[in-house]
Amino acid sequence: MTKAIKEMPVLAVIGSVLFLVLAVGGGLLLWGANFADNMVHDQLSAQKISFPQKGAENFDPKDYPGLQQYAGQAVDNGPKAKAYANEFINVHLQGIGGGKTYSELSAQSLADPNNEKLAGQVATMFKGETLRGLLLYAWGWSVVGAIAFWLGIAALLGALVVGLALLIGFAMHERRLRKGEDTVDVTASAADAKIPVLMS
């Protein structure tokens, strides 16, 4: 066994290093994915944002066709946060601002400081776009977590394949060494036995 380890080819050493890198990297990626998923869930749950109940006046299926599947549910993960931000808040903001963004309305308000209605629209747009941005930020982290999860799975599968290849390679290498030792032993035994040679 010791001889087999000493005579292991360089490829086996490289494989061992690759196995460790994939195994450790895969574990860290899965940990990071779990951390991101928990962080997104906890932060969103703390906000206690929920989709309106099905049939609510402000939740008409014609205006929000893609959100009916979430009716009454809490916004507690990345996909829900993205849907709420883009398909609920954004629709309301379009109605409030008439299709204009916060920055455009803010510029108008600065030019007309006595317009209280416009000032109210600016304040509402600011709050709405801020919340929308935060929800999309949470969704972005959930995507990063999902990517890390699948990369972690791939890395661990790669480590498993490399580990199996190392075990098979090591077993075959040791088997070849033993066969070589057996051949030497047989030759030596025949010489030591001083088998008589028949002379013709």
C-alpha positions as CSV (number, residue, x, y, z in Angstrom):
1,M,0.0,0.0,0.0
2,T,2.8,2.4,0.9
3,K,4.6,1.6,-2.3
4,A,1.5,2.2,-4.3
5,I,1.0,5.6,-2.6
6,K,4.6,6.6,-3.3
7,E,4.4,5.6,-7.0
8,M,1.0,7.3,-7.6
9,P,1.1,9.3,-10.9
10,V,1.0,13.1,-10.9
11,L,-2.5,12.9,-12.4
12,A,-3.8,11.3,-9.2
13,V,-2.4,14.2,-7.2
14,I,-4.0,16.7,-9.5
15,G,-7.3,14.8,-9.2
16,S,-7.1,14.8,-5.4
17,V,-6.7,18.6,-5.4
18,L,-9.6,19.0,-7.9
19,F,-11.7,16.8,-5.7
20,L,-11.0,19.0,-2.6
21,V,-11.7,22.2,-4.5
22,L,-15.0,20.9,-5.9
23,A,-16.1,19.5,-2.6
24,V,-15.3,22.5,-0.5
25,G,-16.5,24.9,-3.2
26,G,-19.7,23.1,-3.6
27,G,-20.3,23.1,0.1
28,L,-19.7,26.8,0.3
29,L,-22.0,27.5,-2.6
30,L,-24.8,25.6,-1.0
31,W,-24.2,27.5,2.2
32,G,-24.3,30.8,0.4
33,A,-27.5,29.8,-1.5
34,N,-29.2,28.9,1.8
35,F,-28.1,32.1,3.4
36,A,-29.4,34.2,0.5
37,D,-32.7,32.4,0.4
38,N,-33.2,32.8,4.2
39,M,-32.2,36.4,4.1
40,V,-34.6,37.3,1.3
41,H,-37.4,35.3,3.0
42,D,-36.9,36.9,6.4
43,Q,-36.5,40.5,5.1
44,L,-39.7,40.2,2.9
45,S,-41.7,38.5,5.6
46,A,-40.8,41.3,8.1
47,Q,-42.5,43.8,5.7
48,K,-45.8,41.9,5.9
49,I,-46.7,42.7,2.3
50,S,-49.5,40.6,0.8
51,F,-51.3,40.4,-2.5
52,P,-54.9,41.5,-2.5
53,Q,-57.5,38.8,-2.1
54,K,-59.1,37.4,-5.3
55,G,-62.1,39.4,-6.2
56,A,-60.9,42.6,-4.5
57,E,-61.8,45.9,-6.2
58,N,-58.1,46.8,-6.7
59,F,-57.2,43.3,-8.0
60,D,-59.2,43.0,-11.3
61,P,-58.0,40.0,-13.3
62,K,-58.1,42.2,-16.5
63,D,-55.6,44.6,-15.0
64,Y,-53.5,42.0,-13.1
65,P,-53.8,38.7,-15.1
66,G,-50.3,37.5,-14.0
67,L,-50.9,38.0,-10.3
68,Q,-54.1,36.0,-9.8
69,Q,-52.1,32.9,-8.8
70,Y,-50.7,34.8,-5.8
71,A,-54.1,36.2,-4.6
72,G,-54.1,36.5,-0.8
73,Q,-50.5,35.3,-0.4
74,A,-47.7,37.0,1.4
75,V,-44.8,38.4,-0.6
76,D,-42.1,36.2,1.0
77,N,-39.8,35.1,-1.8
78,G,-38.0,36.5,-4.8
79,P,-40.5,35.6,-7.6
80,K,-43.4,37.0,-5.6
81,A,-41.4,40.2,-4.9
82,K,-40.6,40.7,-8.6
83,A,-44.3,40.1,-9.5
84,Y,-45.6,42.5,-6.9
85,A,-43.0,45.1,-7.9
86,N,-43.5,44.9,-11.7
87,E,-47.1,43.9,-12.1
88,F,-48.8,45.5,-9.1
89,I,-46.9,48.5,-7.8
90,N,-45.8,49.6,-11.3
91,V,-49.3,49.5,-12.6
92,H,-50.5,51.8,-9.8
93,L,-47.5,54.1,-10.4
94,Q,-48.4,54.4,-14.1
95,G,-51.9,55.4,-13.1
96,I,-50.7,57.9,-10.5
97,G,-48.1,59.5,-12.7
98,G,-49.8,59.3,-16.0
99,G,-46.9,57.2,-17.4
100,K,-44.3,59.7,-16.1
101,T,-41.5,58.7,-13.8
102,Y,-40.7,60.2,-10.4
103,S,-37.8,62.2,-11.8
104,E,-40.0,63.7,-14.5
105,L,-42.8,64.6,-12.0
106,S,-40.2,65.9,-9.6
107,A,-38.9,68.3,-12.2
108,Q,-42.4,69.5,-12.9
109,S,-43.0,70.0,-9.2
110,L,-39.9,72.1,-8.8
111,A,-41.0,74.3,-11.7
112,D,-44.5,74.7,-10.1
113,P,-43.9,74.6,-6.3
114,N,-47.4,75.8,-5.5
115,N,-49.1,72.8,-7.1
116,E,-50.1,70.7,-4.1
117,K,-51.7,68.0,-6.2
118,L,-48.5,67.5,-8.2
119,A,-46.4,67.6,-5.0
120,G,-48.6,64.8,-3.6
121,Q,-48.1,62.8,-6.8
122,V,-44.3,63.2,-6.5
123,A,-44.4,62.0,-2.8
124,T,-46.4,59.0,-3.8
125,M,-44.2,58.1,-6.7
126,F,-41.1,58.4,-4.6
127,K,-42.5,56.0,-2.0
128,G,-43.8,53.6,-4.7
129,E,-40.6,53.5,-6.7
130,T,-38.5,53.1,-3.6
131,L,-40.6,50.1,-2.5
132,R,-40.5,48.7,-6.0
133,G,-36.7,49.0,-6.1
134,L,-36.3,47.3,-2.8
135,L,-38.5,44.4,-3.9
136,L,-36.5,44.0,-7.1
137,Y,-33.3,44.1,-5.1
138,A,-34.6,41.2,-3.0
139,W,-35.6,39.3,-6.1
140,G,-32.0,39.9,-7.5
141,W,-30.5,38.3,-4.4
142,S,-32.9,35.3,-4.7
143,V,-31.6,34.8,-8.3
144,V,-28.0,34.9,-7.0
145,G,-29.0,32.3,-4.4
146,A,-30.6,30.1,-7.0
147,I,-27.5,30.3,-9.2
148,A,-25.3,29.5,-6.3
149,F,-27.5,26.5,-5.3
150,W,-27.3,24.9,-8.8
151,L,-23.6,25.6,-9.1
152,G,-23.1,24.0,-5.7
153,I,-25.0,20.9,-6.8
154,A,-22.9,20.7,-10.0
155,A,-19.7,21.1,-8.0
156,L,-20.6,18.3,-5.6
157,L,-21.6,16.0,-8.4
158,G,-18.2,16.8,-10.0
159,A,-16.4,16.1,-6.8
160,L,-18.3,12.7,-6.6
161,V,-17.2,11.8,-10.2
162,V,-13.6,12.8,-9.5
163,G,-13.6,10.9,-6.2
164,L,-14.9,7.8,-7.9
165,A,-12.4,8.1,-10.7
166,L,-9.6,8.5,-8.1
167,L,-10.7,5.4,-6.2
168,I,-10.9,3.3,-9.4
169,G,-7.6,4.7,-10.6
170,F,-5.9,4.0,-7.3
171,A,-7.2,0.5,-7.2
172,M,-6.1,-0.3,-10.7
173,H,-2.7,1.3,-10.0
174,E,-2.2,-0.8,-6.9
175,R,-3.3,-3.9,-8.7
176,R,-0.7,-3.4,-11.4
177,L,2.0,-2.9,-8.8
178,R,1.0,-6.2,-7.1
179,K,1.1,-8.0,-10.4
180,G,4.6,-6.7,-11.0
181,E,5.7,-7.8,-7.5
182,D,4.3,-11.3,-8.1
183,T,6.2,-11.7,-11.3
184,V,9.5,-10.7,-9.5
185,D,8.7,-13.1,-6.7
186,V,8.1,-16.0,-9.0
187,T,11.3,-15.5,-10.9
188,A,13.3,-15.2,-7.7
189,S,11.7,-18.4,-6.3
190,A,12.6,-20.3,-9.4
191,A,16.2,-19.2,-9.2
192,D,16.4,-20.0,-5.5
193,A,15.0,-23.5,-6.0
194,K,18.0,-24.4,-8.2
195,I,15.8,-26.5,-10.5
196,P,18.1,-28.9,-12.3
197,V,18.4,-28.5,-16.0
198,L,18.4,-31.7,-18.1
199,M,21.4,-31.7,-20.4
200,S,20.8,-33.4,-23.7
